[in-house]
Amino acid sequence: MLQQVVDRRLSGKNKSIGNRERFLRRYREQIRDAVRKAVSGRGIQDIENGEDISLPRHDVSEPGFGHGAGGTRETVHPGNREYVRGDRIERPKGGGSGGSGQGASADGSGEDDFVFRITREEFMQYFFDDLALPHLVRTQLLPDAPEWKSQRAGFISEGNPTSLHVVRSMRTALGRRIAMGGEARRELRELRQKLALMLRNDETPRGEIVALQARIELLQKRLWQIPFLDPFDLRFRNRVRVPQPTAKAAMFCLMDVSGSMDEARKDIAKRFFILLYLFLQRHYEKTEVIFIRHHTQAAEVTEEEFFRATETGGTVVSSALTLMQQVIEARYPPSEWNIYGAQASDGDNWHQDSTLCREILVNKLLPLSRYFAYVQVADEDQNLWEEYAKVKEEHANFAMQKITGVADIYPVFRELFKKAGTS
């Protein structure tokens, strides 16, 4: 029966997916640098779009060999009025507007940089490639939907052709042939020695020689009938699935929505959390995000309310930290979950409450958390910043940065969540 296969992969006409993947792998560092430069001119709403990436011509040029005429030769160039025999011709100077790759010649020709477009998925992959949740570990074995790891478990006699172990199969076949033909070969060797003695003795009756030769021929046929490789000999690699502990993470997003947070600061805080939310959703399937807004009182809200609702009022930062502790105790035991916290505020808080915030962080939240990041969306040092600075000096799993403008969001975000060992 005739079957027709239709390729519906998301690739344009006359484009090779394999070649494109090899190209992206080869120029990974150049593309990553180009993505970082492109992000600086984007808004948070445009972060997930594709991008036209420009690579310098010298980075993507391929080496080649040219065949010269060879030997010593004399050439006459018509119209030469500047040089005589023995003069050294200087290298042409680059420049002009013919291209940014290698410069332009006198007639304006040159080579431009190599420009190509990466998709939305590729852009986000390179953008978050060197970021990760710090200190993320596998905590427990889930009974309902555990992660499975395939590992080798010896050899079996049945399997698919791709898992065939050739060396083990040939070793088994050799052992079978030795076991099945060992007695016959031993008898055959003795009969051949006896036949050789009988042929040297002229007095041996002809009938005995013929009978002995018939017996030798029968043993040889029996040995030839032993198959070189039998289906019984085939051995296949056996792999079994074993459950693995699952890395579950709970990210707490705390945002100040009090009256001291004007619209510009709230917008910066929202942009930071949107970027964090995109990062978590893309890289971690088993990560739950908990949104907490606070002014004088804190409340756990939905994603929609967290990013869009507006409120005013005083500031009591400890209310959000206390609510985070309560939620952890009720739903996210640290023995089963990796706890992370990210807090955004302008740093304005009641002076007595800032001291309480430091005590809650040091005594209750940081011992339960893998990592806690504080972002202040104001340049001036408020009392909360001063208290948190004391926490940073004593605890390695606490980090704090300032964001004074939209342009600072991306560098601060990368500094807070960069992978260990990267710069």
N, C-alpha and C positions, 0 to 999 in steps of 0.2 A: 504494500500500500504506500502510495506517495505521501510523504510528510513534508510540510513547509515550515521552516523556522523563521520567525519574525523577530529581529533584534530591536527591542524597544528601550534600550539603554539611553540615558540622557546625554547623548553626544551629538554634536552637529554633523552635518554632511561632510564626508571626506576627511573626518578627523579620527585619529587612532587613539583609543583610550590608553592602551599600553604605552605608546610613545609619550603621551602627555604625562602619565604617572612617572615614567623614567626621567623626563625633563624636570618635573617638580622636585623629585628626589635629588637630582644632580645639583640644582641651583637653589637648594633649600635655604641656605643662609642669606643669599642675595634677596630672595623673595620675602623672607621674614623681615629683613631690614626695610625693604620697600613698603611692606604692610605697616610697619610702625610709623614710617614717615607719612603714609596716607591717612592714618588715624588722627594725626594732629590737626588735620583740617576738616574733620567730620563732626557732626552733631550726634547725640546719642540715638536719635531716631534713624540715622543712616548707618549705624554701626554694622548692621547685618547685610548690607548690600555688597555686591561684587566690586571689583576695582581693576582699573587698567594699570598693570605693573610695568615699569620701565627698568630694564637692566642695561648697564653699560655694555657697549659693543665689545670691549676687550674681554669682558667676563664670559661671553657666550661664543667667542670666536673659536674655531676649530683649527688645530695645527694641520699643515699640509706640506707635501713635498713637491718641488718643481724641478723639471729636467732642464738643465742648461745645455748650451751648445758644447761647452768644454773646450779645453785646449787654448792655445794662443791665437788670437785672430785680430784682424784690423777691420774697422768699420768706418765708412765714410757717411757722415750725416749731412745731408744737403742743407744749405742755408746757415751753416755755423760761422758766426762772425765774432764769437767771444773767446773761443778756446783754441789752443794749439796743442800739439802732441806733447804729453807729459803733464798737462794740467789736471788737478784733482777737482772734480765737480762736487760742490757742496750739497748737503741734504736739503730738499725743499722744506721751507718753513710752513708749519700748519697755522690754523687760525681761520678767521672769517665766520660766516654763518651757514656753512654748508652742512653742519651736523655736530652733535655733541660727542660723538663717539671717537673719531680720530682727527677732527679738524677738517677744514675745507681747503681745497686747492685754489689756484688762482682763478679758475673759471667758475668757482662757486660750487663744485661738486664735492661730496663727502659722504660719510656713512653715519646715519642716525642711530640712536640707541634702539635696542630691541624692545618692542612694546607688545604685550599680549594681555589678555583679560583672564582673571581668575574668577571662579564662581563664588556665590554667597557662602557655600559650605567650605570651600577652600580658604576663603578669606578668614572665616571664623576659626578654622583649624590653625592657621598660622598665627592668628591674633592671640589665641589662648594656649599656644603650643608649649610655652615655657612657664606655665603657671600650674599650681597645684595647691590643694589644701595641706598645710603643714602638719606633720606628725599623724597622718591618717593611717590607722592600723586596722587589721581584721580582728573583730571583737568576739564573735560567737558563731555557732553553727545553727542556721535557721532550720527548723523542722519542716516548715511548709514549702519553701522554695530556696533551697541551698544552692550555692555556686558549686559547680562540678569541675573537677580537674581530671584530665585523662592521663593515666600513667601506665607504664609497661608492667605486664604480669606474666612473664614467661612466654611459652609457645603452645599453640593448639593445632589440632589436625584439620580444622576446617576454618575457612575464612575467605575473604575476597582477594583477588589477584594482586591488588596494590600492597597488601600486607604480607606477601609471600617472602619468606626468609630463604634465599637461595642457598647460602652456605649450610644452614642447618638442614635443609631438605636434602642436599647432596650427601651430607654426612650420614643422615639416616638411611639413604639409599645404599651407600657403601656398606654400612653395617648389615643391612638386610641381605645384600648380595654375598657378603662373606659368610653369614650364618646359613643361608640356603644352599650355597655351593661349596662349603668348606669340605664336607665329607667326600663329595664327588671329585673335587680337585685333588684331594689327598690320594684317592684310589686311582685317579687318572695318572698322577705322577708315578705311582708304584707300577702301574701297568706299562707305562712307557719305558721305564727302566728294565722291566722284565722282557719287553719286546726287543729292546736293544741287545740283551744278552742272548736271546733266542736267535736273533739274526746273525750274531757272530758265531753261533754254534751250527755247523753244517749238518749235524746229526739230528737237529730238531725236526719233528714231523711237520709237514706243510699244513696239515689240518689244524694243529694247535696255534700256528702263527695266524691263520685266517680267523680263527675264533677269537684270538686275543685282539686282532685289529678291529673286528666287529664290535667287541666290547668297548674299545677305546672310542670308536666313532659314536657309539650310543651315549657314552658319558659326555662327549663333546656337544652333541645335540641337546642333551639335558641342560648343560651349562648355558648354551646359547639361548635357551628358552627362558632363562631368568631375565626379566626386564631390567634394563639399565635404571629406569626411573618409574616407580609405580605411584598411583594416587595415594597409596598408603604412606609413602615417604614424605609427602608434602607437609611442611611445617609453616605456620603463619604466626606472625607477631600478635600477641594477645594484649589488648589494652582494656583496662577497666576504668570506670568512672568512680572517683571517690569524692565525697562531699568536702568542701572547703569552707572555713570560716568566712563570713561575709563582712565587708567593710560598710557599716551603716553610719551615716553622718546626719546630724541635726544642726542646721545653721540658723542662729537667732539673729534677726535683723532688728536693731533698736534705733528709732529715729525720733529726734526731738521736734515737736510741732508747736512749741510754745510761742508766745507773742514776740519774744526776742529773736526768733528765727524769721527774718523777713522772707519775702518771696524769692529773692535771689539765692539766699542760703538754702531754703527748702528745695529750690530747683537743683542746686549742686548736690545736696544730699540724695535726692531722688535719682539723679543721674548715676551717682556712685552705686546705689543699691540696684538699679536696673542693670548696670554692668555686672555686678556680683551675681544677680539672678540669672543672667544669660550664661555666665561662666559655670554656675552650678548645674543648670539645666542641661548644658551641653556635655559636661564631663562626668557627671555623677548621677546615675540612674536611681540609686538607693539613697538619695539625700532629701530629707524633708526640710523645708524652709518655714520658719515661724516668724511672723511679722508682728512687732510690738511697737505701737506709737505711744508717746507720753507727753504730757504737759505737767500739770500738778498730779494727775493720775495716769496710770498706764493701763493699756487694754490690748489684748491680742486681737488683731483684725485680719481680714482677708487681704489677698494680694491687691484687689481692686481698691479697697479702702486705703491701703497703705500708700499707694502711689498717687491717688487722685483726691482723696478727701482732704479738706483744709480745716484747721482748728486754731484757736488762739487761747491764751491763758498764761499762767505762771509756769515756773519750771521746778520740778522735783525729779531729778534724774534717778534717785534711788528707787523710785516707784517702778521704773522699767527693770532695773536690776533685780529687785525683789520678785517681780512677776516672772522673770526669766528663771530664777531659782525655783519658784513654785512649779513652773511647767516642767522643768527637768526632773524634779522629784516625783511628779505625777505621771509623766509619760515617757521620759527618756533616761532610764538608769544608765549611768556611765559605764557599767560593766558590759553593756550591750551596744551602746551608741558612742560615736565620736562627737563630742560637743564642741561647737564653734560659735563664736559671737562676733558681731560687727556692729559697732555703735557710731552714730553720726549725731553731732551736736555742735552748737556754736560755743560751748564751754561756759555759757552764762548759767549759774545755778546758785541757790542759796548757800551761803558760806558754810553753815553747819551741815548741810546736806552733802556737800562735796567730800567732807571727811568721812561721812557715813558711806558714800559710794566707794571710797578706797577700801574701807573695812569689808564691805560686802564682796568686792572683787577679790581681795587677798584671802579672806577667810572662807568664802563660800563658793564663788564662781570659778576662780582660776584652778583650785584643786580638782574641780570636776571637768574642766575644759581642756581640750587639746591646744586651742589657740583663741586669743581674743584680740581684736583689732579695734582701735578707737580712731575715728577721723573727726577732726575739728574743722568746721567750714568757716573759720574766721582766723584772721592773722594775729590778733592781739591775744596775749596770754591771760586767760580767765582763771578763776580759782579752781575750776574742775581740771584744767590742763596742768596746773601746778601739783594737784593731788595725784593725778595719773602719772606724772613724771616720776614721782617717788615709787609707784608700782613698777614702772618699766625698769628701774635700776635693780630691782630685786627679783624679777620674774622673767624668765626667757620666753615664756609662751604668751607674753603680752607685748603688743606693738602699737605705736601711735604715730600719726602723721597729720599734717595740716594741708587743707585744700582751700586756697584763696580764690581760685577762679576755675572756669571750665577746663582750661588747658592743663590744670594740675591733676585732673581726675585720673587720666590714664597712667602717668608716671607713678602716682601714689598707689594706685591699684596694683600695679606690677611689683612695686616694692613690698607691699604687704603680703602678696600671695605668690611670690616667685618660688620656683622649686629650689630645694636645698642644693647648694653647690653651684648655682648659676649666678651670673652677675648682671 
